[in-house]
């Protein structure tokens, strides 16, 4: 009985938390986003050699 109430409370709490989640903008994997990336510098460009 107590375990059933606990599981129900977890499910209800999880549903309430899922309702408050923020959505993100979709971008295609083929598009390159502006700005710095994992392998690019602060300008968003790839630099092989810099003096």
C-alpha positions, 0 to 999 in steps of 0.5 A: 500500500505504501509502496503503491502510493510512493510509486504513484507520487513519483509518476505524478511528480515526473509528469509535472516536471516534464510539463515544465521543460523548455523546448529547444529550436530544431536545427538540421544536422546539415546546417552549420551554426554561427559562432564558436564550436568544438574545433573552431576559435572565438570567431567561429572559423577554423585556424590551422596556423596562427602567428 
